[in-house]
Amino acid sequence: MIAPLGTLPFLATLWLLVVLGAAILEESGAKIAAALKGEPARPKAVTPVRMRIRTRTPPPMRAEQRWRAAA
């Protein structure tokens, strides 16, 4: 009965390692392949980013307060 319970964490750990390895290879697999072939790595295409600049907003308006003496 203990063997199946011990197998489950082992398989979960193995699955996690496979998923992490696939993510790493997906990100840098092209660089590794280019290095093994002896070719320079191709840089990724850079897309321009537009910056939005907010216009200056006026300071908040304050309500006029009139103080009265306590009667």
N, CA, C and O atoms as a GROMACS GRO file, in nm:
protein
  284
    1MET      N    1   0.082  -0.120   0.000
    1MET     CA    2   0.000   0.000   0.000
    1MET      C    3   0.086   0.126   0.000
    1MET      O    4   0.044   0.229  -0.052
    2ILE      N    5   0.206   0.118   0.057
    2ILE     CA    6   0.292   0.236   0.063
    2ILE      C    7   0.357   0.265  -0.072
    2ILE      O    8   0.384   0.380  -0.105
    3ALA      N    9   0.382   0.160  -0.151
    3ALA     CA   10   0.448   0.178  -0.280
    3ALA      C   11   0.371   0.270  -0.374
    3ALA      O   12   0.432   0.359  -0.434
    4PRO      N   13   0.238   0.254  -0.391
    4PRO     CA   14   0.167   0.349  -0.479
    4PRO      C   15   0.170   0.492  -0.427
    4PRO      O   16   0.175   0.587  -0.505
    5LEU      N   17   0.168   0.508  -0.293
    5LEU     CA   18   0.172   0.643  -0.238
    5LEU      C   19   0.310   0.706  -0.257
    5LEU      O   20   0.321   0.828  -0.270
    6GLY      N   21   0.415   0.625  -0.259
    6GLY     CA   22   0.548   0.678  -0.285
    6GLY      C   23   0.572   0.706  -0.432
    6GLY      O   24   0.653   0.791  -0.466
    7THR      N   25   0.502   0.635  -0.518
    7THR     CA   26   0.517   0.654  -0.662
    7THR      C   27   0.455   0.785  -0.708
    7THR      O   28   0.507   0.850  -0.799
    8LEU      N   29   0.348   0.823  -0.647
    8LEU     CA   30   0.278   0.946  -0.687
    8LEU      C   31   0.366   1.071  -0.672
    8LEU      O   32   0.372   1.149  -0.768
    9PRO      N   33   0.433   1.095  -0.560
    9PRO     CA   34   0.522   1.212  -0.553
    9PRO      C   35   0.640   1.202  -0.649
    9PRO      O   36   0.686   1.303  -0.702
   10PHE      N   37   0.688   1.081  -0.671
   10PHE     CA   38   0.798   1.063  -0.767
   10PHE      C   39   0.753   1.103  -0.907
   10PHE      O   40   0.825   1.175  -0.977
   11LEU      N   41   0.637   1.057  -0.948
   11LEU     CA   42   0.587   1.091  -1.082
   11LEU      C   43   0.556   1.240  -1.093
   11LEU      O   44   0.578   1.300  -1.198
   12ALA      N   45   0.505   1.300  -0.986
   12ALA     CA   46   0.476   1.444  -0.988
   12ALA      C   47   0.606   1.524  -1.001
   12ALA      O   48   0.611   1.624  -1.074
   13THR      N   49   0.710   1.481  -0.930
   13THR     CA   50   0.839   1.549  -0.940
   13THR      C   51   0.899   1.533  -1.079
   13THR      O   52   0.953   1.627  -1.136
   14LEU      N   53   0.889   1.412  -1.133
   14LEU     CA   54   0.940   1.387  -1.267
   14LEU      C   55   0.866   1.472  -1.371
   14LEU      O   56   0.928   1.526  -1.462
   15TRP      N   57   0.734   1.482  -1.357
   15TRP     CA   58   0.655   1.564  -1.449
   15TRP      C   59   0.695   1.711  -1.440
   15TRP      O   60   0.705   1.779  -1.542
   16LEU      N   61   0.718   1.759  -1.317
   16LEU     CA   62   0.758   1.899  -1.297
   16LEU      C   63   0.893   1.926  -1.363
   16LEU      O   64   0.912   2.030  -1.425
   17LEU      N   65   0.986   1.832  -1.350
   17LEU     CA   66   1.117   1.850  -1.414
   17LEU      C   67   1.106   1.852  -1.565
   17LEU      O   68   1.176   1.928  -1.632
   18VAL      N   69   1.020   1.769  -1.620
   18VAL     CA   70   1.001   1.768  -1.765
   18VAL      C   71   0.940   1.899  -1.812
   18VAL      O   72   0.982   1.953  -1.914
   19VAL      N   73   0.843   1.950  -1.740
   19VAL     CA   74   0.778   2.076  -1.778
   19VAL      C   75   0.878   2.192  -1.770
   19VAL      O   76   0.884   2.275  -1.861
   20LEU      N   77   0.956   2.197  -1.663
   20LEU     CA   78   1.055   2.304  -1.651
   20LEU      C   79   1.163   2.293  -1.758
   20LEU      O   80   1.205   2.394  -1.814
   21GLY      N   81   1.206   2.171  -1.787
   21GLY     CA   82   1.306   2.152  -1.892
   21GLY      C   83   1.253   2.195  -2.028
   21GLY      O   84   1.327   2.255  -2.106
   22ALA      N   85   1.128   2.165  -2.056
   22ALA     CA   86   1.068   2.205  -2.183
   22ALA      C   87   1.057   2.357  -2.193
   22ALA      O   88   1.079   2.414  -2.300
   23ALA      N   89   1.024   2.422  -2.082
   23ALA     CA   90   1.014   2.568  -2.084
   23ALA      C   91   1.151   2.631  -2.107
   23ALA      O   92   1.162   2.730  -2.180
   24ILE      N   93   1.255   2.575  -2.046
   24ILE     CA   94   1.389   2.629  -2.066
   24ILE      C   95   1.435   2.608  -2.209
   24ILE      O   96   1.492   2.699  -2.270
   25LEU      N   97   1.410   2.489  -2.265
   25LEU     CA   98   1.450   2.463  -2.403
   25LEU      C   99   1.370   2.547  -2.502
   25LEU      O  100   1.422   2.586  -2.607
   26GLU      N  101   1.245   2.573  -2.470
   26GLU     CA  102   1.165   2.657  -2.559
   26GLU      C  103   1.222   2.798  -2.566
   26GLU      O  104   1.222   2.862  -2.671
   27GLU      N  105   1.269   2.846  -2.451
   27GLU     CA  106   1.321   2.983  -2.445
   27GLU      C  107   1.458   2.995  -2.510
   27GLU      O  108   1.484   3.091  -2.583
   28SER      N  109   1.547   2.898  -2.485
   28SER     CA  110   1.684   2.912  -2.533
   28SER      C  111   1.725   2.800  -2.627
   28SER      O  112   1.844   2.784  -2.654
   29GLY      N  113   1.632   2.723  -2.677
   29GLY     CA  114   1.665   2.611  -2.766
   29GLY      C  115   1.729   2.656  -2.896
   29GLY      O  116   1.820   2.589  -2.946
   30ALA      N  117   1.684   2.768  -2.952
   30ALA     CA  118   1.740   2.816  -3.078
   30ALA      C  119   1.886   2.859  -3.060
   30ALA      O  120   1.968   2.837  -3.148
   31LYS      N  121   1.917   2.918  -2.946
   31LYS     CA  122   2.055   2.959  -2.919
   31LYS      C  123   2.145   2.837  -2.905
   31LYS      O  124   2.258   2.836  -2.955
   32ILE      N  125   2.095   2.734  -2.837
   32ILE     CA  126   2.174   2.613  -2.818
   32ILE      C  127   2.198   2.544  -2.952
   32ILE      O  128   2.310   2.499  -2.980
   33ALA      N  129   2.095   2.536  -3.035
   33ALA     CA  130   2.108   2.473  -3.166
   33ALA      C  131   2.206   2.550  -3.254
   33ALA      O  132   2.286   2.490  -3.326
   34ALA      N  133   2.201   2.682  -3.250
   34ALA     CA  134   2.293   2.764  -3.329
   34ALA      C  135   2.436   2.747  -3.279
   34ALA      O  136   2.529   2.743  -3.360
   35ALA      N  137   2.454   2.737  -3.150
   35ALA     CA  138   2.589   2.718  -3.096
   35ALA      C  139   2.644   2.582  -3.134
   35ALA      O  140   2.763   2.570  -3.162
   36LEU      N  141   2.561   2.480  -3.136
   36LEU     CA  142   2.608   2.346  -3.174
   36LEU      C  143   2.644   2.340  -3.323
   36LEU      O  144   2.732   2.264  -3.362
   37LYS      N  145   2.576   2.419  -3.405
   37LYS     CA  146   2.606   2.422  -3.548
   37LYS      C  147   2.723   2.515  -3.579
   37LYS      O  148   2.775   2.513  -3.690
   38GLY      N  149   2.765   2.596  -3.483
   38GLY     CA  150   2.874   2.689  -3.505
   38GLY      C  151   2.830   2.818  -3.570
   38GLY      O  152   2.913   2.893  -3.622
   39GLU      N  153   2.703   2.846  -3.569
   39GLU     CA  154   2.650   2.968  -3.630
   39GLU      C  155   2.625   3.073  -3.522
   39GLU      O  156   2.599   3.037  -3.407
   40PRO      N  157   2.633   3.201  -3.557
   40PRO     CA  158   2.600   3.303  -3.458
   40PRO      C  159   2.449   3.301  -3.430
   40PRO      O  160   2.368   3.275  -3.519
   41ALA      N  161   2.415   3.327  -3.306
   41ALA     CA  162   2.274   3.329  -3.268
   41ALA      C  163   2.207   3.450  -3.328
   41ALA      O  164   2.264   3.559  -3.330
   42ARG      N  165   2.089   3.432  -3.377
   42ARG     CA  166   2.014   3.543  -3.436
   42ARG      C  167   1.942   3.619  -3.325
   42ARG      O  168   1.873   3.559  -3.243
   43PRO      N  169   1.958   3.750  -3.322
   43PRO     CA  170   1.886   3.827  -3.220
   43PRO      C  171   1.737   3.827  -3.250
   43PRO      O  172   1.695   3.822  -3.365
   44LYS      N  173   1.659   3.834  -3.145
   44LYS     CA  174   1.515   3.841  -3.164
   44LYS      C  175   1.477   3.975  -3.223
   44LYS      O  176   1.543   4.076  -3.200
   45ALA      N  177   1.369   3.974  -3.299
   45ALA     CA  178   1.320   4.099  -3.357
   45ALA      C  179   1.268   4.188  -3.245
   45ALA      O  180   1.190   4.146  -3.160
   46VAL      N  181   1.313   4.312  -3.247
   46VAL     CA  182   1.274   4.406  -3.143
   46VAL      C  183   1.155   4.486  -3.194
   46VAL      O  184   1.161   4.547  -3.301
   47THR      N  185   1.049   4.485  -3.119
   47THR     CA  186   0.932   4.563  -3.158
   47THR      C  187   0.934   4.695  -3.082
   47THR      O  188   0.961   4.697  -2.962
   48PRO      N  189   0.905   4.804  -3.150
   48PRO     CA  190   0.905   4.933  -3.082
   48PRO      C  191   0.791   4.941  -2.982
   48PRO      O  192   0.682   4.888  -3.004
   49VAL      N  193   0.819   5.007  -2.873
   49VAL     CA  194   0.720   5.024  -2.768
   49VAL      C  195   0.683   5.170  -2.760
   49VAL      O  196   0.770   5.257  -2.750
   50ARG      N  197   0.555   5.198  -2.766
   50ARG     CA  198   0.511   5.337  -2.758
   50ARG      C  199   0.484   5.371  -2.613
   50ARG      O  200   0.417   5.297  -2.541
   51MET      N  201   0.536   5.483  -2.573
   51MET     CA  202   0.516   5.530  -2.437
   51MET      C  203   0.401   5.629  -2.437
   51MET      O  204   0.396   5.719  -2.521
   52ARG      N  205   0.311   5.612  -2.345
   52ARG     CA  206   0.202   5.707  -2.331
   52ARG      C  207   0.237   5.804  -2.220
   52ARG      O  208   0.268   5.764  -2.107
   53ILE      N  209   0.232   5.929  -2.253
   53ILE     CA  210   0.266   6.032  -2.156
   53ILE      C  211   0.137   6.101  -2.115
   53ILE      O  212   0.061   6.149  -2.199
   54ARG      N  213   0.114   6.105  -1.987
   54ARG     CA  214  -0.007   6.173  -1.939
   54ARG      C  215   0.014   6.323  -1.943
   54ARG      O  216   0.122   6.374  -1.914
   55THR      N  217  -0.093   6.390  -1.978
   55THR     CA  218  -0.086   6.535  -1.973
   55THR      C  219  -0.096   6.578  -1.828
   55THR      O  220  -0.152   6.508  -1.744
   56ARG      N  221  -0.044   6.691  -1.800
   56ARG     CA  222  -0.042   6.739  -1.662
   56ARG      C  223  -0.183   6.778  -1.619
   56ARG      O  224  -0.250   6.858  -1.685
   57THR      N  225  -0.227   6.723  -1.510
   57THR     CA  226  -0.361   6.752  -1.462
   57THR      C  227  -0.354   6.868  -1.364
   57THR      O  228  -0.257   6.883  -1.290
   58PRO      N  229  -0.457   6.950  -1.364
   58PRO     CA  230  -0.457   7.063  -1.270
   58PRO      C  231  -0.472   7.012  -1.126
   58PRO      O  232  -0.525   6.903  -1.104
   59PRO      N  233  -0.425   7.089  -1.031
   59PRO     CA  234  -0.439   7.044  -0.891
   59PRO      C  235  -0.586   7.034  -0.853
   59PRO      O  236  -0.669   7.105  -0.909
   60PRO      N  237  -0.618   6.947  -0.760
   60PRO     CA  238  -0.759   6.930  -0.724
   60PRO      C  239  -0.816   7.058  -0.662
   60PRO      O  240  -0.747   7.131  -0.591
   61MET      N  241  -0.942   7.081  -0.691
   61MET     CA  242  -1.008   7.200  -0.637
   61MET      C  243  -1.052   7.171  -0.493
   61MET      O  244  -1.096   7.061  -0.461
   62ARG      N  245  -1.039   7.271  -0.411
   62ARG     CA  246  -1.080   7.255  -0.272
   62ARG      C  247  -1.210   7.330  -0.249
   62ARG      O  248  -1.230   7.442  -0.297
   63ALA      N  249  -1.296   7.265  -0.175
   63ALA     CA  250  -1.422   7.331  -0.143
   63ALA      C  251  -1.396   7.439  -0.039
   63ALA      O  252  -1.313   7.424   0.051
   64GLU      N  253  -1.468   7.548  -0.054
   64GLU     CA  254  -1.450   7.658   0.040
   64GLU      C  255  -1.517   7.621   0.172
   64GLU      O  256  -1.634   7.581   0.174
   65GLN      N  257  -1.446   7.636   0.279
   65GLN     CA  258  -1.500   7.602   0.409
   65GLN      C  259  -1.513   7.728   0.492
   65GLN      O  260  -1.421   7.810   0.499
   66ARG      N  261  -1.626   7.744   0.555
   66ARG     CA  262  -1.647   7.857   0.644
   66ARG      C  263  -1.663   7.805   0.784
   66ARG      O  264  -1.752   7.724   0.813
   67TRP      N  265  -1.579   7.852   0.869
   67TRP     CA  266  -1.582   7.805   1.008
   67TRP      C  267  -1.668   7.899   1.090
   67TRP      O  268  -1.660   8.021   1.077
   68ARG      N  269  -1.749   7.839   1.173
   68ARG     CA  270  -1.832   7.918   1.263
   68ARG      C  271  -1.794   7.885   1.407
   68ARG      O  272  -1.760   7.772   1.440
   69ALA      N  273  -1.801   7.984   1.489
   69ALA     CA  274  -1.773   7.965   1.630
   69ALA      C  275  -1.883   7.883   1.692
   69ALA      O  276  -2.000   7.898   1.658
   70ALA      N  277  -1.846   7.797   1.783
   70ALA     CA  278  -1.946   7.714   1.852
   70ALA      C  279  -2.031   7.803   1.942
   70ALA      O  280  -1.978   7.890   2.011
   71ALA      N  281  -2.158   7.783   1.943
   71ALA     CA  282  -2.247   7.866   2.021
   71ALA      C  283  -2.261   7.814   2.162
   71ALA      O  284  -2.334   7.873   2.243
   0.00000   0.00000   0.00000
